[in-house]
Amino acid sequence: MRRGVQNDDGSVQWMASEDLSTACLPAHRTMNPCPVFEKNTSTIFLFFICVVGNISENRQIYTGRNKARLCYVSSGDDGRTWSEIKDVTESVIGQAIGNWATFAVGPGHGLQLENGMLIIPAYAYYMPYKCFSFPIPCTVYPHALTVYSTDFGKTWHMGRMLRKKSCECEMAEIIDHEGGSHLYCNARTFGGHRREALSEDSGICFDKPRTAQELVEQPHGCQGSIIGFPAPEFIPNEDAESKACDTSPLSPDTQTWLLFMHPTSKNSRRDMGVYLNRSPLHSRGWDQPRILHSGPSGYSDLAYDPDKDQFLCLMECGKESEVEQIAFMSFTLKDVMQANRKNNNKMR
């Protein structure tokens, strides 16, 4: 973990890295960090999985023998100190794990809904058929789901799986004009395009997943990040030197817009970009992406700072490989929309 202090210009002064010594189980490796902040108690819950030894995900899928545990640690002082590890595999997943080859959370971030519910995005490799306790080949696929809490993190539960293939995922809350809440899920798939789904009951169940035609996915897929933020009252001015806004008010479909971050190349993990969606309850609402990093790019995570009206992101990137470094960047909605205007002009 690294803590940092944000400067007025959006940059961050990072402190030295620290080991979370309690976030582990003996003879296991810790993977897939996924934090969520509970605002009522000012508590950070950091979820992750602990996997036995060096057993790979593929081995678990082929053998049908899960070796992962669902765990978390928490902090009530902004990450200065952390609790002992809590293994909640039995209490959250229970007997359902008998039909899972393996599972994981995130990676990325969770969220707290307006009703106070805490959401941890997750996925599991479901085994619909077995023969002599082994899964039948080519029948085991991942499905996204939620781990959620309705009592500010005291107890945790499991939602239902998406009905189509969907792997690593992140989620965002969309508030409509009437104040209704819709939980949006954006998930990794394997080639072609991303998977989307909506939940009307805070993530317990999701509707029929759909393909996001504007959001490309590499042949083997890649994790991506999604964030919801309040729709602006006015469209940012095209004048890059001006902080003023256009005088014409927006008429968005919702009170929330979405921003999605992911490599934009169809063929490989390259060219990290952000996509804006101003009509998130309707299909085909994504704008052309703004490229943040030209070159090898991998996993990422987005956050929104309402005080400075800025987006903050972490991303894997490099010159020769996407795993050379983890980089930090901040930008504004105006930056994204101006890039979209330039892209649209080029397309014309």
C-alpha positions as CSV (number, residue, x, y, z in Angstrom):
1,M,0.0,0.0,0.0
2,R,1.1,3.6,-0.6
3,R,-0.7,6.6,0.9
4,G,-0.4,10.1,-0.6
5,V,-1.5,13.7,-0.2
6,Q,-3.1,15.4,-3.2
7,N,-1.7,18.8,-4.2
8,D,-3.8,21.7,-5.5
9,D,-2.6,21.0,-9.1
10,G,-4.0,17.4,-8.9
11,S,-0.6,15.7,-8.4
12,V,0.0,13.5,-5.5
13,Q,2.9,13.4,-3.1
14,W,3.3,9.7,-2.5
15,M,4.7,8.2,0.7
16,A,6.9,5.1,0.9
17,S,5.2,1.7,0.3
18,E,4.0,-0.3,3.2
19,D,3.2,-4.0,3.6
20,L,-0.2,-4.9,4.9
21,S,1.1,-7.7,7.1
22,T,-2.3,-8.9,8.3
23,A,-3.7,-9.3,4.8
24,C,-2.6,-12.9,4.3
25,L,-3.3,-16.5,5.3
26,P,-0.4,-19.0,6.1
27,A,0.7,-20.9,3.0
28,H,-1.5,-18.7,0.7
29,R,-0.8,-15.9,-1.7
30,T,-2.9,-12.7,-1.5
31,M,-4.5,-11.5,-4.8
32,N,-7.1,-9.2,-6.4
33,P,-7.3,-6.3,-4.0
34,C,-10.7,-4.6,-3.9
35,P,-11.3,-1.8,-1.4
36,V,-14.5,0.0,-0.5
37,F,-15.0,3.0,1.8
38,E,-18.0,3.0,4.3
39,K,-18.7,6.7,4.9
40,N,-20.9,6.4,8.0
41,T,-18.2,4.7,10.1
42,S,-15.2,6.0,8.0
43,T,-14.0,2.5,7.5
44,I,-12.1,1.0,4.6
45,F,-12.8,-2.6,3.8
46,L,-10.1,-4.2,1.7
47,F,-11.3,-7.5,0.2
48,F,-9.1,-9.9,-1.6
49,I,-8.7,-13.7,-2.2
50,C,-6.0,-15.9,-0.7
51,V,-5.0,-18.9,-2.9
52,V,-3.2,-22.0,-1.7
53,G,0.6,-22.0,-2.6
54,N,1.3,-21.4,-6.3
55,I,-1.8,-23.2,-7.6
56,S,-2.9,-21.3,-10.7
57,E,-6.4,-20.2,-11.8
58,N,-6.2,-22.5,-14.8
59,R,-5.4,-25.6,-12.7
60,Q,-8.4,-24.9,-10.5
61,I,-10.6,-24.5,-13.6
62,Y,-9.4,-27.7,-15.2
63,T,-9.6,-29.8,-12.1
64,G,-12.7,-28.2,-10.6
65,R,-11.0,-27.9,-7.2
66,N,-11.3,-24.4,-5.8
67,K,-8.2,-23.3,-3.7
68,A,-9.3,-19.7,-3.1
69,R,-10.6,-18.1,0.1
70,L,-12.7,-14.9,0.4
71,C,-11.0,-12.5,3.0
72,Y,-10.8,-8.9,4.1
73,V,-9.1,-6.5,6.4
74,S,-10.4,-3.1,7.6
75,S,-9.0,0.2,8.7
76,G,-10.7,3.0,10.6
77,D,-7.9,5.5,10.3
78,D,-7.3,6.0,6.5
79,G,-5.0,3.0,6.2
80,R,-2.6,3.8,9.0
81,T,-3.4,0.6,10.8
82,W,-5.3,-2.5,9.7
83,S,-7.4,-5.2,11.4
84,E,-6.6,-8.9,11.6
85,I,-7.7,-10.9,8.5
86,K,-11.3,-12.2,8.4
87,D,-12.0,-15.3,6.3
88,V,-15.7,-15.1,5.3
89,T,-15.7,-17.9,2.7
90,E,-18.2,-20.1,4.5
91,S,-20.5,-17.3,5.8
92,V,-20.7,-15.5,2.4
93,I,-20.5,-18.3,-0.3
94,G,-21.4,-21.4,1.7
95,Q,-22.3,-24.6,-0.1
96,A,-22.4,-22.8,-3.5
97,I,-18.7,-23.0,-3.6
98,G,-19.0,-26.7,-4.4
99,N,-20.1,-25.7,-7.9
100,W,-17.3,-23.2,-8.3
101,A,-13.9,-24.1,-9.8
102,T,-12.5,-20.9,-8.5
103,F,-13.5,-17.3,-7.9
104,A,-12.1,-13.8,-7.2
105,V,-13.1,-10.2,-6.3
106,G,-12.4,-7.1,-8.5
107,P,-9.7,-6.3,-8.9
108,G,-10.3,-2.6,-8.6
109,H,-12.7,-0.8,-6.3
110,G,-16.1,-1.4,-4.6
111,L,-18.7,1.2,-4.0
112,Q,-21.3,2.4,-1.5
113,L,-24.8,3.0,-2.9
114,E,-26.9,6.0,-1.8
115,N,-29.0,3.6,0.3
116,G,-25.8,2.7,2.3
117,M,-25.4,-0.7,0.8
118,L,-21.8,-1.8,0.2
119,I,-20.9,-3.6,-3.1
120,I,-17.8,-5.7,-3.9
121,P,-17.7,-6.8,-7.5
122,A,-16.7,-10.5,-7.9
123,Y,-16.8,-13.4,-10.4
124,A,-16.8,-17.2,-10.2
125,Y,-16.0,-20.0,-12.6
126,Y,-19.3,-21.9,-12.4
127,M,-19.3,-25.7,-13.1
128,P,-22.8,-26.7,-14.5
129,Y,-21.8,-30.3,-15.1
130,K,-19.4,-32.7,-13.4
131,C,-18.4,-36.3,-14.0
132,F,-16.8,-38.2,-11.2
133,S,-16.2,-34.9,-9.4
134,F,-14.4,-33.4,-12.4
135,P,-15.9,-30.6,-14.5
136,I,-16.8,-31.6,-18.1
137,P,-14.3,-29.8,-20.4
138,C,-15.4,-26.6,-22.1
139,T,-18.4,-26.1,-19.8
140,V,-16.7,-24.0,-17.1
141,Y,-17.1,-20.2,-17.6
142,P,-16.9,-17.2,-15.4
143,H,-19.9,-15.2,-14.3
144,A,-19.9,-11.8,-12.5
145,L,-21.8,-11.3,-9.2
146,T,-21.7,-9.1,-6.1
147,V,-20.7,-9.5,-2.5
148,Y,-22.7,-7.0,-0.6
149,S,-23.5,-5.7,2.9
150,T,-26.7,-4.0,4.1
151,D,-25.4,-3.2,7.6
152,F,-22.3,-1.1,6.9
153,G,-20.0,-4.1,6.7
154,K,-21.0,-6.1,9.8
155,T,-22.2,-9.0,7.7
156,W,-21.7,-9.8,4.0
157,H,-23.9,-11.8,1.5
158,M,-23.7,-13.0,-2.1
159,G,-25.8,-11.9,-5.1
160,R,-26.9,-14.0,-8.1
161,M,-24.6,-14.5,-11.1
162,L,-25.0,-12.8,-14.4
163,R,-26.6,-15.2,-16.9
164,K,-23.9,-14.8,-19.5
165,K,-20.1,-15.2,-19.6
166,S,-18.6,-12.3,-17.6
167,C,-15.3,-12.2,-15.8
168,E,-13.4,-9.4,-13.9
169,C,-15.8,-6.6,-13.3
170,E,-16.4,-3.2,-11.7
171,M,-19.8,-1.6,-10.9
172,A,-21.2,1.9,-10.7
173,E,-24.5,3.4,-9.4
174,I,-26.7,5.3,-11.8
175,I,-29.3,7.7,-10.4
176,D,-32.2,8.5,-12.8
177,H,-34.3,11.7,-13.0
178,E,-36.7,10.4,-10.4
179,G,-33.9,9.5,-8.0
180,G,-34.1,5.8,-8.6
181,S,-31.0,3.7,-8.3
182,H,-29.7,1.3,-10.9
183,L,-26.5,-0.7,-10.4
184,Y,-24.4,-1.0,-13.6
185,C,-22.0,-3.8,-14.1
186,N,-19.2,-3.7,-16.7
187,A,-17.3,-7.0,-17.1
188,R,-14.4,-8.5,-19.0
189,T,-15.1,-11.1,-21.7
190,F,-13.0,-13.0,-24.1
191,G,-12.7,-11.3,-27.4
192,G,-14.8,-8.7,-29.2
193,H,-16.7,-6.4,-26.8
194,R,-17.3,-5.8,-23.1
195,R,-20.3,-7.2,-21.2
196,E,-22.9,-4.9,-19.5
197,A,-25.8,-5.5,-17.2
198,L,-28.2,-3.5,-14.9
199,S,-29.6,-4.4,-11.5
200,E,-32.8,-2.8,-10.1
201,D,-32.3,-4.3,-6.6
202,S,-28.9,-3.0,-5.7
203,G,-26.9,-5.9,-7.2
204,I,-28.8,-8.9,-5.8
205,C,-30.0,-9.8,-9.3
206,F,-29.0,-8.4,-12.7
207,D,-31.1,-8.3,-15.9
208,K,-30.1,-10.1,-19.1
209,P,-26.5,-9.0,-19.9
210,R,-25.9,-7.2,-23.2
211,T,-22.8,-6.6,-25.4
212,A,-21.3,-3.1,-25.3
213,Q,-20.6,-2.6,-29.0
214,E,-18.6,0.6,-28.5
215,L,-16.3,-0.9,-25.9
216,V,-13.7,-3.2,-27.5
217,E,-12.2,-6.2,-25.8
218,Q,-8.9,-7.8,-26.6
219,P,-8.9,-11.5,-27.8
220,H,-8.1,-12.8,-24.3
221,G,-9.8,-9.8,-22.5
222,C,-8.4,-7.4,-20.0
223,Q,-9.7,-5.9,-16.7
224,G,-11.3,-2.4,-17.0
225,S,-12.5,0.3,-14.6
226,I,-15.8,2.1,-14.3
227,I,-16.9,5.1,-12.3
228,G,-20.1,7.0,-11.9
229,F,-20.2,10.8,-11.3
230,P,-22.8,13.6,-11.2
231,A,-23.8,14.8,-14.6
232,P,-22.7,18.5,-15.0
233,E,-25.3,21.2,-15.1
234,F,-23.6,22.7,-18.1
235,I,-21.3,21.4,-20.9
236,P,-17.7,22.4,-20.4
237,N,-16.6,25.2,-22.8
238,E,-14.6,24.2,-25.8
239,D,-12.1,27.0,-25.1
240,A,-9.2,25.2,-23.4
241,E,-8.0,28.4,-21.7
242,S,-11.4,29.2,-20.3
243,K,-12.9,27.7,-17.1
244,A,-16.3,29.0,-18.0
245,C,-19.1,26.7,-19.2
246,D,-21.5,26.9,-22.1
247,T,-24.8,28.7,-21.3
248,S,-27.0,25.9,-22.6
249,P,-28.1,23.5,-19.9
250,L,-27.8,19.7,-20.5
251,S,-30.9,17.4,-20.7
252,P,-29.3,14.1,-19.7
253,D,-31.3,10.9,-19.3
254,T,-29.9,10.5,-15.8
255,Q,-28.4,12.4,-12.9
256,T,-25.3,10.2,-13.4
257,W,-22.8,9.9,-16.2
258,L,-20.3,7.1,-16.5
259,L,-16.6,7.0,-17.3
260,F,-14.9,3.7,-18.4
261,M,-11.2,3.0,-18.6
262,H,-9.6,0.2,-20.7
263,P,-7.0,-0.5,-23.4
264,T,-8.6,0.6,-26.7
265,S,-6.8,-1.6,-29.2
266,K,-8.8,-4.5,-30.6
267,N,-5.8,-6.8,-30.9
268,S,-3.6,-6.3,-27.8
269,R,-3.3,-4.5,-24.5
270,R,-2.3,-1.1,-25.9
271,D,-3.4,2.5,-25.8
272,M,-5.2,3.1,-22.5
273,G,-8.3,5.2,-23.0
274,V,-11.4,6.6,-21.2
275,Y,-14.9,6.4,-22.7
276,L,-17.7,8.8,-21.6
277,N,-21.4,7.8,-21.4
278,R,-24.0,10.5,-21.0
279,S,-27.0,8.1,-21.4
280,P,-25.9,5.1,-19.2
281,L,-29.4,3.5,-19.1
282,H,-29.5,3.2,-22.8
283,S,-27.4,0.9,-25.1
284,R,-24.9,2.4,-27.5
285,G,-24.3,5.5,-25.4
286,W,-20.5,5.5,-25.3
287,D,-18.4,8.3,-26.9
288,Q,-15.1,7.8,-28.7
289,P,-12.3,7.3,-26.2
290,R,-9.7,9.7,-25.1
291,I,-6.2,8.1,-25.1
292,L,-4.3,8.5,-21.8
293,H,-1.3,6.4,-22.7
294,S,-0.2,5.4,-26.2
295,G,1.6,2.1,-25.9
296,P,1.4,-1.1,-23.8
297,S,-1.4,-0.8,-21.2
298,G,-3.1,-3.2,-18.9
299,Y,-5.2,-3.1,-15.7
300,S,-6.5,0.2,-14.3
301,D,-8.7,1.8,-11.6
302,L,-10.6,5.0,-11.6
303,A,-11.8,7.3,-8.9
304,Y,-13.7,10.6,-8.8
305,D,-12.8,13.6,-6.5
306,P,-16.0,15.7,-6.2
307,D,-14.2,18.5,-4.3
308,K,-11.8,19.2,-7.1
309,D,-14.2,17.8,-9.9
310,Q,-11.3,15.6,-11.1
311,F,-10.9,12.0,-12.2
312,L,-7.9,10.1,-10.7
313,C,-6.6,6.9,-12.2
314,L,-3.9,4.2,-11.7
315,M,-2.9,2.1,-14.7
316,E,-0.4,-0.5,-15.7
317,C,1.7,0.8,-18.6
318,G,5.1,0.8,-20.2
319,K,7.1,1.1,-23.4
320,E,7.8,-2.5,-24.1
321,S,5.3,-4.2,-21.7
322,E,2.1,-3.2,-19.9
323,V,3.5,-4.4,-16.6
324,E,6.6,-2.2,-16.5
325,Q,5.1,0.3,-14.0
326,I,2.0,1.5,-12.3
327,A,1.3,5.1,-13.2
328,F,-0.9,7.8,-11.7
329,M,-2.8,10.4,-13.6
330,S,-5.5,13.1,-13.0
331,F,-7.7,14.8,-15.6
332,T,-11.0,16.7,-15.8
333,L,-14.3,16.1,-17.7
334,K,-13.4,19.0,-19.9
335,D,-10.3,17.2,-20.9
336,V,-12.3,14.1,-21.9
337,M,-15.0,16.1,-23.8
338,Q,-12.5,18.2,-25.7
339,A,-10.7,15.1,-26.8
340,N,-14.0,13.6,-28.0
341,R,-14.7,16.7,-30.1
342,K,-11.3,16.4,-31.7
343,N,-11.9,12.7,-32.4
344,N,-15.3,13.4,-33.9
345,N,-13.9,16.2,-36.1
346,K,-11.2,13.8,-37.4
347,M,-13.8,11.2,-38.1
348,R,-15.8,13.6,-40.2
